[in-house]
Amino acid sequence: MADTTLILLAAGSSSRFEHNVKKQWLRIGHTPLWQFVAQNFAKTGFFSKIIITASATDIEFMKLYSSEFLFVEGGATRQLSLKNALNFVESEYVLVSDIARACIETNFLQTILSHKEKAPSIVPYLNVTDTIVYQNQTINRDDVKRVQTPQLSHTQTLKEALQTSQEFTDESSAIVALGKERYFVLGDEAAHKITYVHDLNKIPCLTPPSNDTLSGNGFDVHPFEPNKPMYLGGVHIEDIEYGFAAHSDGDVAIHALIDALLGAAGFGDIGMLFPDNDNTYKNIDSKKLLSDVVTKLHNYGFEIINVDVTIAAQKPRLANYKLKMRTTLAEILEIDQARCNIKATTTEKLGFVGRSEGVAVWANANLKYFDWTKVEN
C-alpha cells in the first residue's frame, strides 16, 4: 500500500532478556531476528517504505546485512526512537511494530490496515480471561484489554501526539492523550512479544540458528620503532629497546586476531571499529580493543569456537612467550586455553621480517551462532 510506511523498532538494549546476546540479533538460520522480521513484512507488499531504528552501536553493522531498508539511529527510549523514524515518513499512514514481535500473520496485518479510516489510531488487543485485581480490588475483566503492536496511525496525528515530554508505552496512548480516538480490533495470540528468554518457547514461526561454522582470517604487519615498549599477543616482551610503530600500542598479533574474528562475523575490519585517526585509540592497550570485540560478538549472537595465530618474526625470539600469550588471549576470548593456538616462526632472513624491520601475523578464527534453543529458562 503506497500510503503506508512501516517502522520497526529495534534500538533497544534487551536488558530484560537477561542474556549476553541482544534479542534482535538472535539467529533464525543465518538471519538475525531484526532482518527476519523485516523481510517477512516486506514480502506482504503492503508498505511503500520500511524503516528500522537501531542503536548507535548497531546501525552500521545492520547496514552490512541489507540495503533493502532505511536504517535510522534510535534514541534512549522507544518514544525517542519512534520520533526519529517519523522524520523520514511521508506517507499518510504509518504502521509501527516491535522487532521483538516476530510472528505477524499477513491476515492479521490486513485486518489492521483495512480499518484505517475508522480512527487516527487502529489498535489490536487481546481479551483477558483471568480474574483481574487492581489495588486489592477485583475489577471487571471485560473492561481490560491487552494491547499489542503493530498499531496503525494517521502519520500527522502521531507526529503531533509525540510533541510532548510525556512518555507513552504505545502510539495509541499518545494519540488518545491528544484528544483523538482509537479503534480496537481483535489481536492475535500468535503475535507474542519476546521480552524474556522463556518467551522464545511461545514464538511458533522461529526456527533454530544454523549450525554452520563461520571462518575468518586476518593479517597485519607493523614496523619496529625504537625506545618504545613492545606488546605482542597481549604480553609485554621484555629486555628489548623497541616496540611497534602504530596509533595504538601496536600489538600486531591482536590486530590480526581482531580482523579474523570480524571476518568470520562478516563485520568488516579493525579500521571500521577503531579508526587510526581517532584519538580515543591513541596508544590504547590492544587487549581492551579485543575485549570490546568479544563483547560485541556475544551481543550480536556469536560464540567463538577457536583461534589460531601465526607470528612471523626474525626478532624478538618468542619461544618463552607463546604460552603466556595463549593464556592471556584465551581469557579475553572467553574460551578454553586449548582452543587458542599460538605459533611463532621466522622467514629464514627473507623479506622485511627477515631483515628484522618488523613483524607479520596471520590469524584464523572460527565462530558459531549462539543457540537460543538450548537456553534453560
C-alpha positions in Angstrom: 0.0 0.0 0.0 1.7 3.2 -1.2 0.1 5.3 1.5 1.6 3.3 4.4 5.1 3.3 5.8 6.3 0.6 8.3 8.5 1.5 11.3 10.2 -1.4 13.0 11.7 -0.6 16.4 15.0 -2.4 17.1 17.1 0.1 19.1 16.6 -1.5 22.5 19.3 -2.8 24.7 17.4 -6.1 25.6 18.1 -5.5 29.3 15.2 -7.7 30.3 16.2 -10.5 28.1 19.0 -11.3 30.6 21.5 -12.8 28.2 24.7 -11.7 26.5 23.0 -11.7 23.1 20.6 -8.9 22.2 17.3 -10.5 21.2 17.3 -8.6 17.9 20.4 -10.5 16.9 19.2 -14.0 17.7 19.6 -16.1 14.5 16.9 -17.7 12.5 19.1 -19.9 10.3 21.7 -17.4 9.3 19.4 -14.4 9.6 19.3 -12.1 12.6 15.9 -11.6 14.1 15.5 -8.0 13.1 16.2 -8.9 9.4 13.9 -12.0 9.6 11.0 -9.8 10.8 11.6 -7.0 8.3 11.8 -9.4 5.4 8.5 -11.0 6.4 6.8 -7.7 6.5 8.4 -6.7 3.1 7.0 -9.9 1.5 3.5 -8.7 2.0 3.9 -5.8 -0.4 1.8 -3.6 1.9 4.4 -0.8 2.5 5.9 1.9 0.4 8.9 2.1 2.8 10.3 0.1 5.7 12.3 2.0 8.4 14.3 0.2 11.1 15.5 2.0 14.1 18.8 0.8 15.5 21.1 1.8 18.4 24.2 3.9 17.6 26.4 0.9 18.2 24.3 -1.4 15.9 23.3 0.7 13.0 26.5 0.4 10.9 26.5 -3.4 11.3 22.8 -3.7 10.4 23.6 -1.8 7.2 26.1 -4.6 6.3 23.2 -7.1 6.1 20.8 -5.3 3.8 20.3 -2.3 1.6 16.6 -3.0 1.3 15.6 -1.0 4.3 16.2 2.5 5.7 18.1 2.5 9.0 17.6 5.3 11.4 19.5 5.8 14.6 17.2 5.4 17.6 17.1 7.2 20.9 17.4 6.4 24.6 13.7 5.4 24.8 11.2 3.7 22.5 9.4 7.0 22.0 12.5 8.9 21.0 13.4 6.2 18.5 9.9 6.4 17.0 10.2 10.2 16.8 13.5 9.9 14.9 12.0 7.5 12.5 8.9 9.6 11.9 11.1 12.3 10.5 11.5 10.1 7.4 7.8 9.2 7.0 6.0 11.0 4.2 3.0 8.6 3.7 -0.4 9.3 5.0 -0.3 6.3 7.4 2.4 4.6 9.4 2.4 1.2 11.0 4.6 0.8 14.0 5.8 -2.6 15.3 8.5 -4.0 17.5 11.2 -6.4 16.2 10.5 -8.5 19.3 7.0 -9.3 18.0 8.4 -11.7 15.5 5.4 -13.6 14.1 2.9 -11.3 12.4 0.5 -13.1 10.1 -0.5 -11.4 6.8 -4.2 -11.8 7.6 -3.6 -10.0 10.9 -1.9 -7.1 9.1 -4.7 -6.9 6.5 -7.3 -6.7 9.3 -5.4 -3.7 10.9 -4.9 -1.9 7.6 -8.5 -2.4 6.4 -9.8 -0.3 9.3 -7.5 2.7 8.7 -10.4 5.1 8.1 -12.2 4.2 11.4 -9.9 6.4 13.6 -6.5 8.1 13.8 -5.2 5.0 15.7 -6.0 1.4 14.9 -5.0 -0.9 17.8 -5.0 -4.7 18.1 -5.9 -6.1 21.5 -6.4 -9.4 23.3 -9.1 -10.2 25.8 -8.2 -11.0 29.4 -9.5 -14.4 30.7 -8.1 -14.4 34.2 -9.5 -12.6 37.2 -8.0 -9.1 37.5 -7.2 -7.4 40.8 -6.1 -3.8 40.9 -5.0 -2.2 44.2 -6.6 -5.2 46.0 -9.9 -4.6 44.2 -11.3 -7.1 41.7 -12.3 -5.4 38.6 -14.4 -6.4 35.6 -12.0 -8.3 33.3 -14.3 -7.4 30.3 -13.1 -3.8 30.8 -9.5 -4.7 30.4 -7.6 -5.1 27.1 -4.1 -6.4 26.5 -2.8 -4.0 23.8 -0.5 -5.3 21.1 1.6 -4.0 18.2 1.7 -3.4 15.3 -0.5 -0.3 15.5 -1.6 1.8 12.6 -1.7 5.6 12.9 -2.5 8.6 10.8 1.0 9.9 10.4 0.4 13.6 11.0 -1.7 12.9 14.1 1.0 10.7 15.6 3.7 13.3 14.9 1.6 15.9 16.8 0.8 13.5 19.6 4.5 12.9 20.2 5.4 16.6 20.5 5.5 16.3 24.3 7.9 15.3 27.1 5.4 12.8 28.4 6.4 9.2 27.8 3.9 6.7 26.3 4.3 2.9 26.0 2.4 2.7 22.8 1.3 5.0 20.0 -2.5 4.8 20.7 -2.0 6.2 24.3 -0.2 9.3 22.8 -3.0 9.8 20.3 -5.7 9.5 23.0 -3.8 12.0 25.2 -4.0 14.4 22.2 -7.8 14.1 22.4 -8.2 11.8 19.4 -9.9 8.4 19.1 -8.5 4.9 18.8 -10.3 2.0 17.3 -9.7 -1.5 18.6 -9.5 -4.7 16.5 -9.1 -8.2 17.8 -5.4 -9.1 18.0 -3.6 -12.4 17.5 -2.2 -14.7 20.3 0.5 -15.8 17.9 1.9 -12.3 17.8 3.6 -12.8 21.1 6.4 -10.4 22.1 9.9 -11.6 23.1 10.7 -9.9 26.3 12.3 -12.7 28.4 14.2 -15.9 27.3 11.3 -18.1 28.1 9.1 -16.2 25.6 11.0 -17.9 22.8 9.0 -21.0 23.5 5.9 -19.1 22.6 7.0 -17.9 19.1 5.8 -20.5 16.6 7.5 -19.1 13.4 11.1 -19.2 14.7 13.5 -21.9 13.5 16.8 -22.7 15.2 20.1 -21.0 14.2 22.3 -22.6 11.6 25.0 -24.9 13.0 27.5 -23.9 10.3 31.0 -22.9 11.3 31.9 -19.4 10.2 35.6 -18.8 9.4 37.6 -15.7 9.1 41.3 -14.7 8.6 43.3 -11.7 9.5 46.7 -10.3 8.5 48.7 -7.4 9.9 52.2 -6.0 9.9 53.9 -3.3 11.9 57.5 -1.9 11.6 59.7 -1.5 14.7 60.0 1.8 16.5 63.0 2.4 18.9 62.6 3.4 22.5 59.0 2.0 22.8 57.8 -1.0 24.9 56.7 -4.0 22.8 53.4 -5.7 23.3 52.7 -8.8 21.3 49.8 -11.3 21.8 48.7 -9.3 24.9 52.1 -9.8 26.5 54.9 -7.4 27.3 58.1 -8.6 25.5 60.9 -7.7 28.0 64.6 -6.8 27.7 64.4 -5.2 24.3 64.5 -1.5 23.4 62.0 -1.3 20.6 58.3 -1.7 20.1 55.9 -1.2 17.1 55.2 2.0 15.2 51.4 2.3 15.4 48.5 4.5 16.5 47.7 2.1 19.4 50.2 0.1 21.3 50.9 -1.7 18.0 50.1 -5.3 19.2 50.2 -6.7 15.7 49.0 -10.2 16.8 45.9 -8.9 18.5 45.2 -6.7 15.5 45.3 -9.7 13.1 43.2 -11.7 15.5 40.5 -8.9 15.7 40.4 -8.9 11.9 40.0 -12.7 11.8 37.1 -12.5 14.3 35.4 -9.7 12.4 35.9 -11.5 9.2 34.2 -14.6 10.5 31.3 -12.5 11.7 31.1 -10.5 8.4 31.7 -7.3 10.3 34.3 -5.6 8.2 37.7 -4.9 9.6 39.5 -3.4 12.6 39.7 0.1 10.9 35.9 0.2 10.8 35.6 -0.2 14.6 38.8 1.5 15.7 39.9 4.1 13.1 43.5 5.2 13.4 42.6 8.8 13.0 40.5 8.7 16.3 42.5 9.9 19.3 40.3 7.7 21.5 42.6 4.9 20.5 45.9 6.7 20.7 48.4 4.3 22.4 45.4 2.2 23.7 46.1 -1.3 25.1 45.1 -3.6 22.3 43.7 -6.1 24.9 41.0 -3.6 25.5 40.2 -3.5 21.8 40.0 -7.3 21.7 37.8 -7.4 24.8 35.4 -4.9 23.1 35.2 -7.0 20.0 34.4 -10.2 22.0 31.6 -8.3 23.8 30.3 -7.1 20.5 30.4 -10.6 19.0 28.5 -12.0 22.0 25.9 -9.2 21.8 25.4 -10.0 18.1 24.7 -13.6 18.6 28.1 -15.3 18.0 30.2 -17.7 20.1 34.0 -18.2 19.5 35.0 -21.8 18.7 38.8 -21.4 18.3 41.6 -19.2 17.1 45.0 -19.9 15.5 47.7 -17.2 15.3 51.0 -17.4 13.4 53.6 -14.8 14.3 56.5 -14.3 11.8 59.4 -12.6 13.5 63.1 -12.8 12.9 63.4 -11.0 16.2 62.5 -10.9 19.0 62.6 -14.6 19.9 59.2 -15.7 21.2 59.6 -19.3 22.4 59.4 -18.3 26.0 56.3 -16.1 25.5 53.9 -18.3 23.5 52.3 -20.0 26.5 51.7 -16.7 28.2 50.2 -15.3 25.0 47.9 -18.3 24.8 46.6 -18.0 28.4 46.2 -14.2 28.1 44.3 -14.3 24.8 42.1 -17.3 25.8 41.0 -15.4 28.9 39.9 -12.4 26.9 38.3 -14.5 24.2 36.4 -16.5 27.0 37.4 -19.8 25.5 39.5 -22.7 26.8 43.2 -22.3 26.5 43.3 -25.5 24.3 41.3 -23.6 21.7 43.7 -20.6 21.5 46.7 -21.7 19.4 49.8 -19.5 19.1 52.6 -20.3 16.6 55.9 -18.5 16.1 58.3 -18.8 13.1 60.9 -16.8 11.2 61.1 -16.1 7.5 64.7 -17.5 7.2 66.0 -14.0 6.9 63.9 -13.3 3.8 61.9 -10.1 3.3 61.3 -7.2 5.7 60.6 -9.7 8.5 63.9 -11.5 7.8 65.7 -8.2 7.8 64.4 -7.6 11.3 62.4 -4.5 10.2 59.1 -5.6 11.7 56.7 -8.4 12.5 53.9 -10.0 10.4 51.0 -12.0 11.8 48.3 -14.3 10.3 45.3 -15.2 12.3 42.3 -17.5 11.8 39.1 -17.6 13.8 36.0 -19.9 13.8 32.7 -18.8 15.2 29.2 -20.3 15.6 25.9 -18.8 16.3 24.5 -18.7 19.9 22.0 -21.5 20.0 19.0 -20.0 21.8 17.0 -23.3 21.5 19.3 -24.8 24.2 18.9 -22.0 26.8 17.4 -23.1 30.0 14.5 -20.9 31.1 
